[in-house]
Amino acid sequence: MSEIKFNKSLILKLNKEKNNTEVLSTLAEYLCKHGLVKDTYKNAILSREEEYPTGLFTGNINIAIPHTDIQHVNQAAICVGILENPVKFHAMDNPGKKIDVSLIIMLALTEVHGHVNMLQKVIELIQNQKLVKEIIQSNNSKTIYKVIKEQLL
Amino acid sequence: MKKVLVACGNGIATSTVVASKIKDRLADEGIQATITQCKLLEVPSKAEDYDLVVTTGNYVGKISTPIVGAISLLTGIGQEEIFEKILSYLK
């Protein structure tokens, strides 16, 4: 997993964004500013979310895993957005349903059917609501990084 | 050998996780099947060559191949039930 970039600077606490478009834009622009994705990534993420939403209903703290086609990505990376105020996302399996999402795990992928281990770990994290709660509730960026790093790397 | 088509929005991420979970489970059960990934958009043109279609996203089109929604394999809610359903088509 050494080829997938993830560090403390890729964990963002967001409190100004009012809806999922703003949240996705902030995270995508951040990745772009750091050269990890191309400037086409943001629009690709936004249109993908509209067509095939990425909200996952977990029954507790809901999560979204926005991602898009590999041609928009320079360097594989994970960007985590922690939302102070949940925003609505459409559910992946039921786009008619809106769910409150508090944690965004934005994936910048460079392999079509690759990154299997990392993707499995992201899904494990999503299913481990104890860890998700720890991430959401902590105000200490070091703790948050440690929890996510231990789970994903 | 049975053939399974696993589809998600981009055919990149969630279908990769679901495909690997199904693969592991089939190995545990001693069931041989080939698993192929694709985008949801490609389902109509590919489905008839497969015994089962599994999707993570919402598929609204009509196909004659049986189709199973596998969001449970991502969220963990009701996962076993969905595994059983998938297996029932492949035994």
gemmi code that builds the backbone of each chain (N, CA, C; Angstrom):
import gemmi

chains = {
    "A": [
        ("MET", (0.837, -1.198, 0.000), (0.000, 0.000, 0.000), (0.870, 1.245, 0.000)),
        ("SER", (2.181, 1.040, -0.165), (3.094, 2.180, -0.139), (2.802, 3.170, -1.268)),
        ("GLU", (2.185, 2.676, -2.326), (1.975, 3.572, -3.470), (0.739, 4.454, -3.301)),
        ("ILE", (-0.022, 4.249, -2.217), (-1.204, 5.076, -2.007), (-0.898, 6.124, -0.947)),
        ("LYS", (-1.051, 7.371, -1.367), (-0.650, 8.447, -0.476), (-1.722, 8.731, 0.571)),
        ("PHE", (-1.289, 8.752, 1.810), (-2.185, 9.159, 2.891), (-1.348, 9.669, 4.045)),
        ("ASN", (-1.623, 10.860, 4.478), (-0.920, 11.396, 5.653), (-1.837, 12.395, 6.357)),
        ("LYS", (-1.313, 12.966, 7.405), (-2.130, 13.829, 8.255), (-2.741, 14.997, 7.489)),
        ("SER", (-1.991, 15.490, 6.503), (-2.507, 16.643, 5.761), (-3.709, 16.268, 4.893)),
        ("LEU", (-3.953, 14.961, 4.733), (-5.085, 14.532, 3.907), (-6.336, 14.213, 4.753)),
        ("ILE", (-6.311, 14.683, 5.999), (-7.498, 14.591, 6.857), (-7.992, 16.012, 7.091)),
        ("LEU", (-9.193, 16.295, 6.615), (-9.712, 17.654, 6.733), (-10.969, 17.670, 7.602)),
        ("LYS", (-10.988, 18.620, 8.521), (-12.211, 18.836, 9.310), (-12.989, 19.942, 8.617)),
        ("LEU", (-14.221, 19.673, 8.279), (-14.996, 20.661, 7.541), (-16.187, 21.148, 8.379)),
        ("ASN", (-16.385, 22.458, 8.388), (-17.548, 22.968, 9.133), (-18.327, 24.047, 8.388)),
        ("LYS", (-17.810, 24.482, 7.217), (-18.511, 25.554, 6.493), (-19.428, 25.008, 5.397)),
        ("GLU", (-19.113, 23.827, 4.909), (-19.827, 23.299, 3.755), (-21.269, 22.943, 4.108)),
        ("LYS", (-22.199, 23.379, 3.245), (-23.608, 23.216, 3.581), (-24.266, 22.028, 2.896)),
        ("ASN", (-23.656, 21.527, 1.838), (-24.285, 20.390, 1.158), (-23.204, 19.500, 0.539)),
        ("ASN", (-23.632, 18.405, -0.053), (-22.626, 17.443, -0.519), (-21.774, 17.993, -1.666)),
        ("THR", (-22.358, 18.861, -2.494), (-21.576, 19.444, -3.588), (-20.427, 20.271, -3.023)),
        ("GLU", (-20.722, 21.052, -1.989), (-19.667, 21.883, -1.390), (-18.592, 21.017, -0.728)),
        ("VAL", (-19.038, 19.968, -0.045), (-18.092, 19.070, 0.620), (-17.179, 18.405, -0.413)),
        ("LEU", (-17.791, 17.870, -1.465), (-17.010, 17.170, -2.492), (-16.060, 18.139, -3.195)),
        ("SER", (-16.536, 19.377, -3.427), (-15.703, 20.364, -4.100), (-14.482, 20.714, -3.260)),
        ("THR", (-14.697, 20.936, -1.964), (-13.585, 21.292, -1.073), (-12.520, 20.195, -1.092)),
        ("LEU", (-12.949, 18.936, -0.941), (-11.983, 17.836, -0.883), (-11.279, 17.653, -2.236)),
        ("ALA", (-12.041, 17.731, -3.321), (-11.453, 17.536, -4.655), (-10.473, 18.664, -4.968)),
        ("GLU", (-10.852, 19.889, -4.616), (-9.957, 21.025, -4.867), (-8.672, 20.896, -4.052)),
        ("TYR", (-8.811, 20.373, -2.845), (-7.639, 20.173, -1.996), (-6.677, 19.166, -2.620)),
        ("LEU", (-7.228, 18.060, -3.100), (-6.390, 17.049, -3.768), (-5.716, 17.637, -5.006)),
        ("CYS", (-6.464, 18.478, -5.718), (-5.954, 19.093, -6.946), (-4.824, 20.067, -6.619)),
        ("LYS", (-5.038, 20.855, -5.569), (-4.034, 21.837, -5.146), (-2.714, 21.143, -4.798)),
        ("HIS", (-2.807, 19.940, -4.289), (-1.608, 19.194, -3.926), (-1.086, 18.316, -5.059)),
        ("GLY", (-1.667, 18.510, -6.239), (-1.150, 17.822, -7.422), (-1.466, 16.336, -7.499)),
        ("LEU", (-2.327, 15.856, -6.605), (-2.621, 14.418, -6.588), (-3.634, 14.028, -7.666)),
        ("VAL", (-4.470, 15.006, -8.026), (-5.448, 14.740, -9.089), (-5.402, 15.865, -10.122)),
        ("LYS", (-5.982, 15.584, -11.292), (-6.011, 16.598, -12.357), (-7.173, 17.559, -12.118)),
        ("ASP", (-7.145, 18.681, -12.862), (-8.225, 19.649, -12.610), (-9.585, 19.161, -13.125)),
        ("THR", (-9.589, 18.041, -13.836), (-10.861, 17.464, -14.293), (-11.517, 16.602, -13.203)),
        ("TYR", (-10.759, 16.307, -12.149), (-11.237, 15.376, -11.114), (-12.508, 15.872, -10.425)),
        ("LYS", (-12.505, 17.171, -10.064), (-13.646, 17.698, -9.309), (-14.961, 17.515, -10.077)),
        ("ASN", (-14.981, 17.922, -11.346), (-16.214, 17.773, -12.107), (-16.597, 16.309, -12.288)),
        ("ALA", (-15.575, 15.473, -12.456), (-15.841, 14.041, -12.611), (-16.471, 13.474, -11.335)),
        ("ILE", (-15.948, 13.909, -10.186), (-16.495, 13.460, -8.902), (-17.950, 13.925, -8.751)),
        ("LEU", (-18.191, 15.202, -9.094), (-19.534, 15.753, -8.910), (-20.548, 15.076, -9.828)),
        ("SER", (-20.157, 14.846, -11.082), (-21.141, 14.239, -11.978), (-21.337, 12.763, -11.666)),
        ("ARG", (-20.259, 12.124, -11.233), (-20.389, 10.714, -10.827), (-21.361, 10.605, -9.636)),
        ("GLU", (-21.223, 11.546, -8.679), (-22.060, 11.481, -7.474), (-23.532, 11.640, -7.843)),
        ("GLU", (-23.772, 12.472, -8.867), (-25.139, 12.690, -9.281), (-25.717, 11.435, -9.943)),
        ("GLU", (-24.889, 10.801, -10.751), (-25.363, 9.640, -11.497), (-25.367, 8.365, -10.650)),
        ("TYR", (-24.252, 8.122, -9.975), (-24.118, 6.939, -9.126), (-23.653, 7.386, -7.740)),
        ("PRO", (-24.602, 7.708, -6.877), (-24.224, 8.246, -5.563), (-23.419, 7.245, -4.739)),
        ("THR", (-22.655, 7.770, -3.763), (-21.744, 6.912, -3.006), (-22.024, 6.898, -1.506)),
        ("GLY", (-23.210, 7.347, -1.104), (-23.553, 7.305, 0.315), (-23.823, 5.881, 0.770)),
        ("LEU", (-23.231, 5.516, 1.904), (-23.439, 4.170, 2.441), (-24.156, 4.271, 3.776)),
        ("PHE", (-25.335, 3.656, 3.844), (-26.118, 3.664, 5.070), (-25.629, 2.541, 5.975)),
        ("THR", (-25.091, 2.922, 7.130), (-24.520, 1.912, 8.025), (-25.430, 1.631, 9.207)),
        ("GLY", (-26.485, 2.406, 9.334), (-27.370, 2.245, 10.472), (-26.935, 3.105, 11.647)),
        ("ASN", (-25.763, 3.708, 11.534), (-25.293, 4.544, 12.629), (-24.664, 5.812, 12.047)),
        ("ILE", (-23.323, 5.868, 11.982), (-22.672, 7.016, 11.351), (-22.469, 6.676, 9.873)),
        ("ASN", (-23.167, 7.407, 9.020), (-23.105, 7.080, 7.594), (-21.876, 7.693, 6.935)),
        ("ILE", (-21.461, 7.041, 5.866), (-20.197, 7.389, 5.226), (-20.412, 7.481, 3.723)),
        ("ALA", (-19.645, 8.360, 3.074), (-19.669, 8.378, 1.612), (-18.252, 8.098, 1.108)),
        ("ILE", (-18.184, 7.378, -0.004), (-16.864, 7.037, -0.553), (-16.740, 7.520, -2.010)),
        ("PRO", (-16.766, 8.855, -2.202), (-16.686, 9.373, -3.575), (-15.391, 8.967, -4.280)),
        ("HIS", (-15.513, 8.644, -5.542), (-14.348, 8.294, -6.363), (-14.781, 8.377, -7.815)),
        ("THR", (-13.823, 8.375, -8.707), (-14.202, 8.480, -10.127), (-13.155, 7.795, -10.999)),
        ("ASP", (-13.315, 7.940, -12.307), (-12.430, 7.231, -13.243), (-10.964, 7.612, -13.053)),
        ("ILE", (-10.093, 6.637, -13.366), (-8.673, 6.784, -13.059), (-7.956, 7.848, -13.896)),
        ("GLN", (-8.524, 8.209, -15.044), (-7.793, 9.177, -15.892), (-7.714, 10.571, -15.261)),
        ("HIS", (-8.515, 10.802, -14.226), (-8.495, 12.117, -13.575), (-7.489, 12.190, -12.427)),
        ("VAL", (-6.756, 11.102, -12.204), (-5.903, 11.011, -11.021), (-4.419, 10.966, -11.402)),
        ("ASN", (-3.586, 11.715, -10.666), (-2.130, 11.670, -10.875), (-1.476, 10.634, -9.976)),
        ("GLN", (-1.879, 10.667, -8.702), (-1.238, 9.820, -7.697), (-2.333, 9.227, -6.808)),
        ("ALA", (-2.331, 7.919, -6.650), (-3.345, 7.279, -5.806), (-3.278, 7.858, -4.397)),
        ("ALA", (-4.426, 8.203, -3.842), (-4.457, 8.837, -2.533), (-5.813, 8.637, -1.864)),
        ("ILE", (-5.814, 8.819, -0.565), (-7.049, 8.812, 0.204), (-7.149, 10.151, 0.918)),
        ("CYS", (-8.309, 10.791, 0.799), (-8.527, 12.053, 1.500), (-9.760, 11.884, 2.388)),
        ("VAL", (-9.607, 12.188, 3.666), (-10.701, 11.979, 4.609), (-11.296, 13.328, 5.010)),
        ("GLY", (-12.588, 13.432, 4.913), (-13.291, 14.643, 5.340), (-14.184, 14.322, 6.520)),
        ("ILE", (-13.972, 15.040, 7.613), (-14.798, 14.842, 8.805), (-15.727, 16.037, 8.921)),
        ("LEU", (-17.017, 15.785, 8.886), (-17.978, 16.877, 8.838), (-18.531, 17.180, 10.226)),
        ("GLU", (-18.389, 18.427, 10.595), (-18.931, 18.834, 11.894), (-20.455, 18.718, 11.866)),
        ("ASN", (-21.027, 19.165, 10.758), (-22.464, 19.026, 10.577), (-22.701, 18.087, 9.404)),
        ("PRO", (-23.434, 16.995, 9.632), (-23.663, 16.040, 8.548), (-24.337, 16.710, 7.349)),
        ("VAL", (-24.029, 16.243, 6.154), (-24.755, 16.714, 4.969), (-25.417, 15.507, 4.299)),
        ("LYS", (-26.422, 15.793, 3.495), (-27.186, 14.726, 2.838), (-26.445, 14.189, 1.619)),
        ("PHE", (-26.377, 12.907, 1.532), (-25.917, 12.225, 0.326), (-27.021, 11.262, -0.103)),
        ("HIS", (-27.055, 10.967, -1.380), (-27.973, 9.926, -1.836), (-27.325, 8.570, -1.578)),
        ("ALA", (-28.161, 7.592, -1.273), (-27.638, 6.258, -0.955), (-27.236, 5.522, -2.231)),
        ("MET", (-26.115, 4.831, -2.168), (-25.595, 4.119, -3.328), (-26.606, 3.115, -3.900)),
        ("ASP", (-27.239, 2.372, -3.012), (-28.141, 1.320, -3.478), (-29.556, 1.822, -3.723)),
        ("ASN", (-29.823, 3.057, -3.324), (-31.170, 3.588, -3.466), (-31.092, 5.101, -3.625)),
        ("PRO", (-30.786, 5.548, -4.862), (-30.536, 6.977, -5.093), (-31.707, 7.873, -4.718)),
        ("GLY", (-32.905, 7.298, -4.545), (-34.058, 8.099, -4.151), (-34.014, 8.455, -2.675)),
        ("LYS", (-33.151, 7.762, -1.936), (-33.106, 7.953, -0.496), (-31.925, 8.845, -0.117)),
        ("LYS", (-32.176, 9.827, 0.752), (-31.095, 10.697, 1.216), (-30.695, 10.302, 2.624)),
        ("ILE", (-29.392, 10.258, 2.872), (-28.934, 9.904, 4.213), (-27.963, 10.976, 4.713)),
        ("ASP", (-27.912, 11.137, 6.033), (-26.994, 12.103, 6.649), (-25.611, 11.472, 6.750)),
        ("VAL", (-24.642, 12.117, 6.133), (-23.281, 11.571, 6.115), (-22.354, 12.456, 6.950)),
        ("SER", (-21.534, 11.821, 7.791), (-20.609, 12.576, 8.644), (-19.150, 12.351, 8.306)),
        ("LEU", (-18.879, 11.278, 7.569), (-17.488, 10.960, 7.241), (-17.361, 10.686, 5.751)),
        ("ILE", (-16.393, 11.377, 5.131), (-16.165, 11.186, 3.702), (-14.796, 10.533, 3.527)),
        ("ILE", (-14.767, 9.448, 2.807), (-13.478, 8.862, 2.447), (-13.366, 8.974, 0.935)),
        ("MET", (-12.672, 10.030, 0.494), (-12.552, 10.266, -0.949), (-11.365, 9.479, -1.477)),
        ("LEU", (-11.619, 8.709, -2.532), (-10.583, 7.839, -3.071), (-10.106, 8.379, -4.411)),
        ("ALA", (-8.810, 8.541, -4.536), (-8.224, 8.869, -5.840), (-7.497, 7.597, -6.275)),
        ("LEU", (-8.058, 6.926, -7.264), (-7.550, 5.603, -7.642), (-6.866, 5.651, -9.002)),
        ("THR", (-5.808, 4.873, -9.143), (-5.076, 4.854, -10.417), (-5.093, 3.482, -11.103)),
        ("GLU", (-5.742, 2.514, -10.464), (-5.834, 1.189, -11.084), (-7.299, 0.775, -11.145)),
        ("VAL", (-7.688, 0.195, -12.296), (-9.107, -0.078, -12.494), (-9.639, -1.146, -11.533)),
        ("HIS", (-9.003, -2.288, -11.470), (-9.487, -3.308, -10.530), (-8.439, -3.583, -9.461)),
        ("GLY", (-7.633, -2.578, -9.199), (-6.535, -2.767, -8.264), (-6.872, -2.228, -6.888)),
        ("HIS", (-5.835, -1.917, -6.148), (-5.994, -1.353, -4.800), (-6.901, -2.228, -3.932)),
        ("VAL", (-6.927, -3.535, -4.218), (-7.894, -4.413, -3.540), (-7.742, -4.348, -2.025)),
        ("ASN", (-6.498, -4.463, -1.548), (-6.276, -4.464, -0.102), (-6.758, -3.188, 0.549)),
        ("MET", (-6.399, -2.059, -0.080), (-6.790, -0.779, 0.493), (-8.308, -0.647, 0.495)),
        ("LEU", (-8.950, -1.032, -0.594), (-10.408, -0.911, -0.669), (-11.082, -1.799, 0.376)),
        ("GLN", (-10.531, -3.000, 0.566), (-11.086, -3.890, 1.582), (-10.967, -3.264, 2.965)),
        ("LYS", (-9.819, -2.607, 3.190), (-9.613, -1.988, 4.504), (-10.546, -0.799, 4.713)),
        ("VAL", (-10.790, -0.048, 3.651), (-11.742, 1.067, 3.768), (-13.114, 0.518, 4.165)),
        ("ILE", (-13.501, -0.575, 3.525), (-14.806, -1.173, 3.829), (-14.824, -1.728, 5.262)),
        ("GLU", (-13.710, -2.307, 5.688), (-13.624, -2.774, 7.083), (-13.808, -1.618, 8.055)),
        ("LEU", (-13.181, -0.489, 7.712), (-13.313, 0.693, 8.576), (-14.775, 1.133, 8.655)),
        ("ILE", (-15.425, 1.165, 7.497), (-16.823, 1.587, 7.450), (-17.689, 0.688, 8.332)),
        ("GLN", (-17.346, -0.601, 8.347), (-18.139, -1.561, 9.121), (-17.765, -1.546, 10.610)),
        ("ASN", (-16.658, -0.888, 10.938), (-16.237, -0.816, 12.335), (-16.692, 0.525, 12.916)),
        ("GLN", (-17.938, 0.549, 13.346), (-18.532, 1.815, 13.773), (-17.884, 2.373, 15.043)),
        ("LYS", (-17.234, 1.515, 15.803), (-16.541, 1.998, 16.994), (-15.409, 2.935, 16.575)),
        ("LEU", (-14.650, 2.497, 15.575), (-13.564, 3.335, 15.066), (-14.100, 4.601, 14.401)),
        ("VAL", (-15.175, 4.426, 13.628), (-15.755, 5.582, 12.929), (-16.167, 6.640, 13.955)),
        ("LYS", (-16.773, 6.187, 15.043), (-17.202, 7.098, 16.097), (-15.995, 7.832, 16.696)),
        ("GLU", (-14.935, 7.083, 16.902), (-13.719, 7.671, 17.461), (-13.198, 8.783, 16.537)),
        ("ILE", (-13.213, 8.496, 15.245), (-12.733, 9.469, 14.259), (-13.599, 10.722, 14.272)),
        ("ILE", (-14.899, 10.523, 14.277), (-15.840, 11.646, 14.208), (-15.780, 12.505, 15.467)),
        ("GLN", (-15.655, 11.837, 16.610), (-15.779, 12.578, 17.865), (-14.485, 13.188, 18.374)),
        ("SER", (-13.357, 12.731, 17.850), (-12.091, 13.230, 18.368), (-11.785, 14.635, 17.847)),
        ("ASN", (-11.230, 15.445, 18.717), (-10.806, 16.773, 18.282), (-9.307, 16.829, 18.080)),
        ("ASN", (-8.672, 15.713, 18.269), (-7.223, 15.659, 18.195), (-6.798, 15.040, 16.869)),
        ("SER", (-6.193, 15.855, 16.010), (-5.881, 15.371, 14.667), (-4.866, 14.226, 14.698)),
        ("LYS", (-4.026, 14.210, 15.736), (-3.057, 13.121, 15.859), (-3.760, 11.791, 16.097)),
        ("THR", (-4.733, 11.815, 17.023), (-5.498, 10.598, 17.328), (-6.228, 10.111, 16.086)),
        ("ILE", (-6.857, 11.058, 15.386), (-7.626, 10.692, 14.196), (-6.705, 10.025, 13.169)),
        ("TYR", (-5.552, 10.642, 12.973), (-4.608, 10.093, 12.000), (-4.168, 8.697, 12.405)),
        ("LYS", (-3.891, 8.533, 13.693), (-3.419, 7.245, 14.195), (-4.469, 6.153, 13.958)),
        ("VAL", (-5.708, 6.475, 14.298), (-6.792, 5.497, 14.142), (-6.935, 5.092, 12.669)),
        ("ILE", (-6.949, 6.088, 11.785), (-7.158, 5.790, 10.370), (-5.948, 5.053, 9.801)),
        ("LYS", (-4.761, 5.506, 10.180), (-3.543, 4.893, 9.656), (-3.447, 3.422, 10.065)),
        ("GLU", (-3.758, 3.181, 11.335), (-3.690, 1.793, 11.812), (-4.664, 0.901, 11.072)),
        ("GLN", (-5.803, 1.466, 10.717), (-6.796, 0.661, 10.014), (-6.446, 0.493, 8.530)),
        ("LEU", (-5.937, 1.551, 7.907), (-5.795, 1.512, 6.445), (-4.414, 1.116, 5.939)),
        ("LEU", (-3.364, 1.423, 6.722), (-2.030, 1.201, 6.160), (-1.380, -0.077, 6.694)),
    ],
    "B": [
        ("MET", (-18.460, -24.090, -15.685), (-18.264, -23.207, -14.534), (-19.215, -22.015, -14.627)),
        ("LYS", (-19.798, -21.665, -13.481), (-20.728, -20.528, -13.458), (-19.950, -19.217, -13.611)),
        ("LYS", (-20.665, -18.235, -14.162), (-20.028, -16.933, -14.382), (-20.813, -15.833, -13.667)),
        ("VAL", (-20.064, -15.014, -12.933), (-20.688, -13.926, -12.177), (-20.176, -12.588, -12.704)),
        ("LEU", (-21.086, -11.668, -12.921), (-20.713, -10.308, -13.334), (-20.977, -9.370, -12.156)),
        ("VAL", (-19.935, -8.666, -11.713), (-20.088, -7.737, -10.579), (-19.966, -6.309, -11.111)),
        ("ALA", (-21.004, -5.505, -10.886), (-21.017, -4.159, -11.461), (-21.174, -3.082, -10.401)),
        ("CYS", (-20.474, -1.956, -10.625), (-20.718, -0.761, -9.809), (-20.619, 0.449, -10.714)),
        ("GLY", (-20.812, 1.631, -10.166), (-20.874, 2.852, -10.971), (-19.739, 2.990, -11.962)),
        ("ASN", (-18.514, 2.944, -11.475), (-17.364, 3.119, -12.353), (-16.666, 1.800, -12.693)),
        ("GLY", (-17.091, 0.729, -12.052), (-16.421, -0.560, -12.278), (-15.014, -0.580, -11.708)),
        ("ILE", (-14.739, 0.302, -10.737), (-13.387, 0.411, -10.192), (-13.311, -0.051, -8.745)),
        ("ALA", (-14.114, 0.568, -7.891), (-13.859, 0.441, -6.457), (-14.762, -0.557, -5.743)),
        ("THR", (-16.065, -0.244, -5.682), (-16.905, -1.120, -4.852), (-17.053, -2.494, -5.483)),
        ("SER", (-17.035, -2.572, -6.826), (-17.120, -3.901, -7.444), (-15.861, -4.713, -7.146)),
        ("THR", (-14.736, -4.033, -6.940), (-13.486, -4.737, -6.592), (-13.618, -5.403, -5.226)),
        ("VAL", (-14.183, -4.652, -4.268), (-14.354, -5.202, -2.925), (-15.351, -6.364, -2.951)),
        ("VAL", (-16.481, -6.131, -3.615), (-17.528, -7.158, -3.658), (-17.024, -8.406, -4.389)),
        ("ALA", (-16.313, -8.207, -5.498), (-15.788, -9.352, -6.254), (-14.833, -10.165, -5.383)),
        ("SER", (-13.981, -9.478, -4.622), (-13.011, -10.235, -3.823), (-13.701, -10.953, -2.662)),
        ("LYS", (-14.738, -10.331, -2.105), (-15.485, -11.002, -1.030), (-16.198, -12.242, -1.548)),
        ("ILE", (-16.793, -12.131, -2.726), (-17.504, -13.283, -3.290), (-16.496, -14.388, -3.620)),
        ("LYS", (-15.367, -13.989, -4.164), (-14.320, -14.947, -4.520), (-13.871, -15.757, -3.296)),
        ("ASP", (-13.596, -15.026, -2.191), (-13.174, -15.692, -0.952), (-14.244, -16.659, -0.463)),
        ("ARG", (-15.491, -16.203, -0.508), (-16.579, -17.019, 0.004), (-16.749, -18.275, -0.858)),
        ("LEU", (-16.660, -18.099, -2.175), (-16.810, -19.254, -3.072), (-15.689, -20.260, -2.829)),
        ("ALA", (-14.493, -19.762, -2.569), (-13.362, -20.648, -2.287), (-13.645, -21.444, -1.017)),
        ("ASP", (-14.182, -20.756, 0.019), (-14.530, -21.436, 1.272), (-15.572, -22.523, 1.041)),
        ("GLU", (-16.495, -22.236, 0.153), (-17.595, -23.171, -0.094), (-17.193, -24.259, -1.090)),
        ("GLY", (-16.041, -24.096, -1.704), (-15.606, -25.062, -2.717), (-16.387, -24.958, -4.014)),
        ("ILE", (-16.875, -23.743, -4.286), (-17.626, -23.530, -5.533), (-16.720, -22.820, -6.531)),
        ("GLN", (-16.650, -23.363, -7.730), (-15.825, -22.714, -8.744), (-16.691, -21.809, -9.607)),
        ("ALA", (-16.233, -20.587, -9.793), (-16.950, -19.653, -10.662), (-15.960, -18.595, -11.122)),
        ("THR", (-16.216, -18.035, -12.287), (-15.380, -16.918, -12.701), (-16.124, -15.617, -12.382)),
        ("ILE", (-15.361, -14.632, -11.964), (-15.967, -13.354, -11.590), (-15.375, -12.252, -12.458)),
        ("THR", (-16.246, -11.476, -13.067), (-15.814, -10.380, -13.935), (-16.418, -9.080, -13.413)),
        ("GLN", (-15.661, -7.995, -13.507), (-16.179, -6.693, -13.065), (-16.539, -5.818, -14.261)),
        ("CYS", (-17.504, -4.959, -14.061), (-17.809, -3.970, -15.107), (-18.518, -2.779, -14.499)),
        ("LYS", (-18.792, -1.790, -15.369), (-19.576, -0.626, -14.954), (-21.059, -0.968, -15.070)),
        ("LEU", (-21.882, -0.318, -14.262), (-23.330, -0.548, -14.343), (-23.859, -0.320, -15.761)),
        ("LEU", (-23.281, 0.669, -16.439), (-23.699, 0.987, -17.803), (-23.520, -0.184, -18.768)),
        ("GLU", (-22.551, -1.051, -18.454), (-22.240, -2.162, -19.357), (-23.101, -3.396, -19.098)),
        ("VAL", (-23.884, -3.353, -18.006), (-24.659, -4.532, -17.613), (-25.593, -5.026, -18.731)),
        ("PRO", (-26.386, -4.137, -19.345), (-27.327, -4.645, -20.353), (-26.640, -5.419, -21.491)),
        ("SER", (-25.482, -4.943, -21.931), (-24.825, -5.597, -23.062), (-24.078, -6.863, -22.658)),
        ("LYS", (-23.770, -7.022, -21.388), (-22.973, -8.167, -20.958), (-23.767, -9.240, -20.225)),
        ("ALA", (-24.863, -8.843, -19.587), (-25.541, -9.724, -18.624), (-25.872, -11.102, -19.166)),
        ("GLU", (-26.280, -11.189, -20.427), (-26.772, -12.501, -20.881), (-25.697, -13.572, -20.997)),
        ("ASP", (-24.442, -13.168, -20.951), (-23.359, -14.164, -20.956), (-23.060, -14.702, -19.557)),
        ("TYR", (-23.793, -14.223, -18.549), (-23.482, -14.590, -17.156), (-24.658, -15.305, -16.480)),
        ("ASP", (-24.324, -16.052, -15.416), (-25.360, -16.768, -14.664), (-25.958, -15.880, -13.578)),
        ("LEU", (-25.191, -14.883, -13.174), (-25.657, -14.017, -12.087), (-25.013, -12.641, -12.226)),
        ("VAL", (-25.816, -11.605, -11.970), (-25.278, -10.241, -11.922), (-25.396, -9.745, -10.484)),
        ("VAL", (-24.294, -9.195, -9.966), (-24.295, -8.643, -8.612), (-23.942, -7.162, -8.734)),
        ("THR", (-24.734, -6.290, -8.109), (-24.442, -4.856, -8.224), (-24.352, -4.203, -6.845)),
        ("THR", (-23.559, -3.144, -6.750), (-23.540, -2.365, -5.517), (-24.447, -1.151, -5.670)),
        ("GLY", (-24.563, -0.653, -6.870), (-25.418, 0.505, -7.109), (-26.830, 0.049, -7.430)),
        ("ASN", (-27.641, 1.012, -7.778), (-29.030, 0.745, -8.087), (-29.149, 0.442, -9.567)),
        ("TYR", (-29.594, -0.769, -9.921), (-29.765, -1.094, -11.341), (-31.238, -1.169, -11.661)),
        ("VAL", (-31.677, -0.341, -12.614), (-33.109, -0.270, -12.881), (-33.518, -0.950, -14.188)),
        ("GLY", (-32.547, -1.242, -15.049), (-32.880, -1.834, -16.339), (-33.425, -3.242, -16.192)),
        ("LYS", (-33.967, -3.783, -17.293), (-34.499, -5.146, -17.249), (-33.521, -6.085, -17.938)),
        ("ILE", (-33.142, -7.154, -17.225), (-32.300, -8.178, -17.830), (-32.882, -9.538, -17.458)),
        ("SER", (-32.549, -10.548, -18.273), (-33.113, -11.872, -17.979), (-32.257, -12.634, -16.963)),
        ("THR", (-31.009, -12.214, -16.808), (-30.121, -12.855, -15.828), (-30.548, -12.460, -14.413)),
        ("PRO", (-30.532, -13.405, -13.465), (-30.847, -13.022, -12.085), (-29.885, -11.957, -11.569)),
        ("ILE", (-30.405, -11.058, -10.747), (-29.582, -9.948, -10.262), (-29.735, -9.825, -8.740)),
        ("VAL", (-28.614, -9.623, -8.067), (-28.628, -9.486, -6.607), (-27.959, -8.164, -6.239)),
        ("GLY", (-28.598, -7.368, -5.405), (-28.004, -6.119, -4.905), (-27.131, -6.442, -3.701)),
        ("ALA", (-25.887, -5.982, -3.735), (-24.927, -6.438, -2.720), (-24.371, -5.308, -1.867)),
        ("ILE", (-25.188, -4.279, -1.611), (-24.718, -3.182, -0.768), (-24.346, -3.712, 0.623)),
        ("SER", (-25.003, -4.802, 1.040), (-24.716, -5.410, 2.358), (-23.267, -5.820, 2.509)),
        ("LEU", (-22.641, -6.209, 1.400), (-21.255, -6.645, 1.497), (-20.346, -5.440, 1.756)),
        ("LEU", (-20.870, -4.230, 1.543), (-20.097, -3.019, 1.861), (-20.418, -2.530, 3.271)),
        ("THR", (-21.713, -2.511, 3.605), (-22.095, -1.953, 4.903), (-22.055, -2.995, 6.010)),
        ("GLY", (-22.088, -4.266, 5.653), (-22.076, -5.326, 6.652), (-23.465, -5.663, 7.183)),
        ("ILE", (-24.452, -4.823, 6.850), (-25.807, -5.067, 7.365), (-26.490, -6.131, 6.498)),
        ("GLY", (-26.832, -7.253, 7.106), (-27.516, -8.321, 6.367), (-26.601, -9.045, 5.388)),
        ("GLN", (-25.321, -9.035, 5.676), (-24.329, -9.595, 4.756), (-24.539, -11.093, 4.484)),
        ("GLU", (-24.791, -11.848, 5.550), (-24.898, -13.304, 5.408), (-26.068, -13.687, 4.495)),
        ("GLU", (-27.152, -12.972, 4.658), (-28.333, -13.229, 3.835), (-28.018, -13.067, 2.344)),
        ("ILE", (-27.266, -12.012, 2.047), (-26.927, -11.740, 0.644), (-25.941, -12.788, 0.111)),
        ("PHE", (-24.990, -13.187, 0.949), (-24.084, -14.259, 0.539), (-24.879, -15.515, 0.178)),
        ("GLU", (-25.839, -15.875, 1.057), (-26.657, -17.068, 0.818), (-27.405, -16.956, -0.514)),
        ("LYS", (-27.910, -15.762, -0.766), (-28.663, -15.545, -1.993), (-27.753, -15.721, -3.219)),
        ("ILE", (-26.563, -15.138, -3.121), (-25.600, -15.254, -4.229), (-25.238, -16.726, -4.442)),
        ("LEU", (-24.942, -17.410, -3.344), (-24.547, -18.824, -3.436), (-25.658, -19.669, -4.048)),
        ("SER", (-26.909, -19.339, -3.722), (-28.023, -20.155, -4.205), (-28.076, -20.185, -5.733)),
        ("TYR", (-27.568, -19.164, -6.363), (-27.566, -19.132, -7.828), (-26.360, -19.862, -8.429)),
        ("LEU", (-25.388, -20.175, -7.584), (-24.128, -20.688, -8.124), (-23.869, -22.141, -7.743)),
        ("LYS", (-24.743, -22.694, -6.919), (-24.534, -24.080, -6.487), (-24.962, -25.038, -7.591)),
    ],
}
model = gemmi.Model(1)
for chain_id, residues in chains.items():
    chain = gemmi.Chain(chain_id)
    for i, (resn, *xyz) in enumerate(residues, 1):
        res = gemmi.Residue()
        res.name, res.seqid = resn, gemmi.SeqId(i, " ")
        for name, pos in zip(("N", "CA", "C"), xyz):
            atom = gemmi.Atom()
            atom.name, atom.element = name, gemmi.Element(name[0])
            atom.pos, atom.b_iso = gemmi.Position(*pos), 0.0
            res.add_atom(atom)
        chain.add_residue(res)
    model.add_chain(chain)
structure = gemmi.Structure()
structure.add_model(model)
structure.setup_entities()
